[in-house]
Amino acid sequence: MEKKPELVIATGDLSYSKSADCWFNVVSPLDTDGRLKIAIGEHDIDDNLDNLTRFNQYMRHFNLTKPYYSFNYQNAHFLATATAKNEAFPYANDSEQYRFVNEDLKNASENKDIEWIIVYSFRPFYSSNTTHPGLDELQDIYHPLFDKYGVDLVLQGHNHNYQRTFPLKYNVKSGDDPIITDKHTREYSPDPEGPIFVTVGTGGEDLYNFTGSKPYIFEQFQRHGFLNVDITNNGNNLTATFYENRDMTGKDHFSILKQAKIK
């Protein structure tokens, strides 16, 4: 609330209760003017896929017809994907969701009013060794689209910790071994090739330990907190800072600088 955010994004596993009512109450100060946006996590789907009571609460509350959707805000395009369970919301490359994502990113990349493309998803595409590994099929299906259409940032959930990659390009020879395109640690300029993937599963549940660090991960730690993203300099600079809940200390930060599109 101190940051007065214009948009708030939650990357899934919103509530572990049978009803979403308590969660709606907790986030109500931020749930105004349509600024709260969500991705669907595994705990947001009832075990019985024929009786999606809690899932339907979210869909009604946020006026969604599908759990994958997109929108523009100023000069940024946001895309939410549904990766909680393939059997619930198919995301393979012959699925309706894949066709939507492909067409959506294509249109965003061709829109001269859009400088930034940000994807948010529940399952991690890439992760260090912790409770949930990166999902190979997501890497193979969607990372090539992210590269093709110039996605800048991918926000991930599922793992209850914080992780940030270098800018990554899909590796055709080995999908789970992405190519680091820029080894700078804080500031990426000009616009790097390939998105930065950030895991922000830090909303309040018990944190997950790490048992190692992948070479494409620059920063990882266990903290409760949130990622604050500002777009400045006439919309051409993106700066992200992870703040710890306890004292609002900045634990990580990075910037992406790019040239404006010629219109």
C-alpha positions in Angstrom: 0.0 0.0 0.0 2.9 2.4 0.7 4.0 2.0 -2.9 0.6 3.0 -4.2 0.8 0.5 -7.1 -1.1 1.1 -10.3 -1.2 -2.7 -11.0 -0.9 -5.7 -8.6 -0.1 -9.1 -10.0 -0.5 -12.4 -8.1 1.1 -15.5 -9.7 -1.2 -18.2 -8.3 -1.9 -20.3 -5.2 -3.9 -17.4 -3.9 -5.7 -19.3 -1.1 -5.2 -22.7 0.6 -8.7 -22.6 2.0 -11.8 -24.3 0.6 -13.2 -20.8 -0.1 -11.6 -17.7 -1.6 -13.6 -15.4 0.7 -10.8 -14.9 3.3 -8.3 -14.1 0.6 -10.7 -11.6 -1.1 -10.9 -9.9 2.3 -7.2 -9.8 2.9 -6.4 -8.3 -0.5 -9.4 -5.9 -0.6 -7.3 -2.7 -0.1 -5.5 -3.6 -3.3 -8.5 -5.0 -5.2 -9.9 -1.7 -6.5 -10.4 -0.1 -9.9 -9.5 -3.4 -11.6 -5.8 -3.1 -10.7 -5.5 -6.6 -9.1 -4.6 -9.3 -11.7 -4.2 -13.0 -11.1 -2.8 -16.2 -12.5 -4.4 -19.5 -11.4 -2.3 -21.9 -9.3 -2.9 -25.5 -8.3 -4.4 -24.6 -4.9 -6.9 -22.4 -6.7 -8.4 -25.5 -8.4 -10.5 -28.0 -6.5 -9.2 -31.6 -6.6 -12.3 -32.6 -8.5 -12.1 -30.9 -11.9 -15.8 -31.5 -12.4 -16.6 -29.2 -9.4 -14.4 -26.1 -9.7 -16.1 -24.1 -6.9 -13.1 -22.0 -5.7 -11.8 -21.6 -9.3 -15.2 -20.3 -10.3 -15.1 -17.8 -7.4 -12.0 -16.3 -8.9 -13.3 -16.2 -12.4 -16.5 -14.4 -11.4 -14.7 -12.0 -9.0 -12.2 -10.9 -11.7 -14.8 -11.1 -14.5 -12.7 -13.6 -16.5 -14.1 -16.0 -19.1 -10.8 -18.0 -19.4 -7.8 -18.3 -17.0 -5.5 -17.0 -19.7 -6.0 -13.5 -20.9 -4.1 -10.3 -21.7 -4.4 -6.5 -21.4 -2.5 -3.3 -22.1 -1.6 -0.7 -19.5 0.0 2.4 -20.9 2.9 1.2 -23.1 3.1 -2.3 -21.5 1.4 -5.5 -22.6 0.6 -8.1 -20.0 -0.2 -11.8 -20.7 -1.4 -14.2 -18.1 -1.0 -17.9 -18.9 -2.7 -20.9 -17.2 -0.1 -23.5 -16.4 -1.3 -25.0 -13.1 -2.5 -28.3 -14.6 -2.4 -29.3 -18.3 -5.4 -31.5 -17.9 -7.4 -28.6 -16.5 -6.2 -25.9 -18.9 -4.3 -27.5 -21.8 -1.3 -25.5 -22.9 0.4 -27.9 -25.4 1.2 -26.5 -28.8 -2.0 -27.9 -30.3 -4.2 -26.3 -27.6 -6.5 -23.3 -27.7 -4.4 -21.6 -25.1 -1.2 -22.0 -27.3 -3.0 -20.4 -30.3 -4.2 -17.6 -28.1 -0.7 -16.9 -26.7 0.9 -17.1 -30.1 -1.5 -14.6 -31.7 -1.6 -12.3 -28.6 2.2 -12.0 -28.5 2.4 -11.5 -32.3 -0.1 -8.6 -32.1 1.7 -7.1 -29.1 5.1 -7.2 -30.9 3.6 -5.4 -33.9 1.9 -2.7 -31.9 4.0 0.4 -32.1 2.4 1.8 -28.9 3.8 -1.2 -26.9 7.4 -1.0 -25.5 7.2 -3.8 -22.9 5.8 -7.3 -22.9 5.4 -9.0 -19.5 4.2 -12.6 -19.0 3.0 -13.9 -15.7 2.5 -17.6 -15.0 2.1 -20.1 -12.1 4.6 -22.8 -13.0 8.3 -21.9 -13.3 9.9 -22.2 -16.7 13.4 -22.2 -15.1 14.4 -22.7 -11.5 17.3 -23.6 -9.3 17.2 -26.8 -7.3 14.3 -26.4 -4.9 10.8 -28.0 -4.4 9.5 -27.5 -7.9 11.9 -27.8 -10.9 11.4 -25.8 -14.1 9.0 -27.6 -16.4 10.7 -28.8 -19.6 7.5 -28.8 -21.7 6.8 -25.2 -20.9 10.4 -24.3 -21.9 10.0 -26.1 -25.2 6.6 -24.8 -26.0 6.6 -21.2 -24.9 10.2 -19.9 -24.6 10.6 -19.9 -28.4 7.5 -17.7 -28.7 8.9 -15.4 -26.0 12.1 -15.0 -28.0 10.3 -14.6 -31.3 8.0 -11.8 -30.1 10.4 -10.0 -27.8 9.0 -10.8 -24.3 11.0 -8.7 -21.7 10.0 -10.2 -18.4 8.4 -13.4 -17.2 7.0 -13.5 -13.6 6.7 -17.0 -12.0 5.2 -18.5 -8.9 4.9 -22.1 -7.4 8.3 -22.0 -5.6 8.1 -20.2 -2.3 11.3 -18.3 -2.7 12.9 -15.6 -4.9 14.9 -16.3 -8.0 16.1 -14.1 -10.9 17.8 -15.3 -14.1 20.1 -13.5 -16.5 18.4 -12.7 -19.8 17.8 -16.1 -21.4 17.4 -17.3 -25.0 15.9 -20.7 -25.7 18.4 -23.5 -26.3 17.2 -25.6 -29.2 19.7 -28.4 -28.4 18.8 -28.6 -24.7 15.7 -26.8 -23.5 16.6 -27.0 -19.8 20.0 -25.4 -20.4 19.1 -21.9 -21.7 21.6 -19.6 -23.3 22.6 -16.6 -21.2 22.6 -13.6 -23.5 23.9 -10.9 -21.1 26.1 -11.6 -18.1 25.7 -8.1 -16.5 24.2 -8.4 -13.1 22.1 -5.3 -12.6 21.6 -3.2 -15.6 20.8 -4.5 -19.1 21.3 -2.1 -22.0 20.6 -2.0 -24.8 17.5 -4.1 -24.7 18.8 -7.7 -24.0 18.0 -10.7 -26.2 15.6 -13.0 -24.3 13.5 -12.4 -21.3 14.5 -12.3 -17.6 12.6 -14.9 -15.6 11.8 -13.9 -12.0 10.2 -16.3 -9.4 8.3 -14.4 -6.8 6.6 -17.0 -4.7 7.1 -14.9 -1.6 3.6 -13.9 -0.5 3.4 -15.5 2.9 3.4 -19.3 2.9 6.4 -21.2 4.4 9.5 -20.7 2.3 11.3 -23.4 0.3 15.0 -24.3 0.8 17.5 -24.4 -2.1 19.7 -27.4 -2.7 21.8 -25.8 -5.4 22.0 -22.9 -7.9 21.6 -23.2 -11.6 24.2 -21.3 -13.7 21.6 -19.2 -15.4 20.2 -17.9 -12.0 21.9 -14.7 -10.9 20.1 -14.2 -7.5 18.2 -16.5 -5.2 17.1 -16.2 -1.6 14.4 -17.1 0.9 12.5 -14.0 2.0 8.9 -12.9 2.2 8.2 -9.8 0.1 7.2 -8.5 -3.2 8.7 -7.3 -6.5 8.1 -3.6 -7.3 8.4 -2.7 -10.9 8.6 0.9 -12.2 8.6 2.0 -15.8 10.2 5.5 -16.2 12.1 7.8 -18.6 9.1 8.2 -21.0 8.4 4.5 -20.7 11.8 3.3 -21.9 13.4 2.1 -18.6 12.1 -0.8 -16.5 13.5 -1.0 -12.9 12.5 -3.8 -10.6 13.3 -4.1 -6.8 12.5 -6.9 -4.5 11.4 -5.6 -1.1 11.5 -7.7 2.1 8.2 -7.4 4.0 9.7 -6.9 7.5 11.5 -3.6 6.9 11.0 -2.8 3.2 14.7 -3.4 2.6 15.6 -3.8 -1.1 17.2 -7.2 -1.5 17.6 -7.3 -5.3 17.2 -4.9 -8.1 17.7 -4.8 -11.9 17.0 -2.5 -14.8 16.3 -3.0 -18.5 16.9 0.0 -20.7 15.7 0.2 -24.3 15.3 2.5 -27.2 11.8 3.7 -28.0 10.1 2.1 -31.1 10.0 4.2 -34.2 6.4 5.0 -34.8 
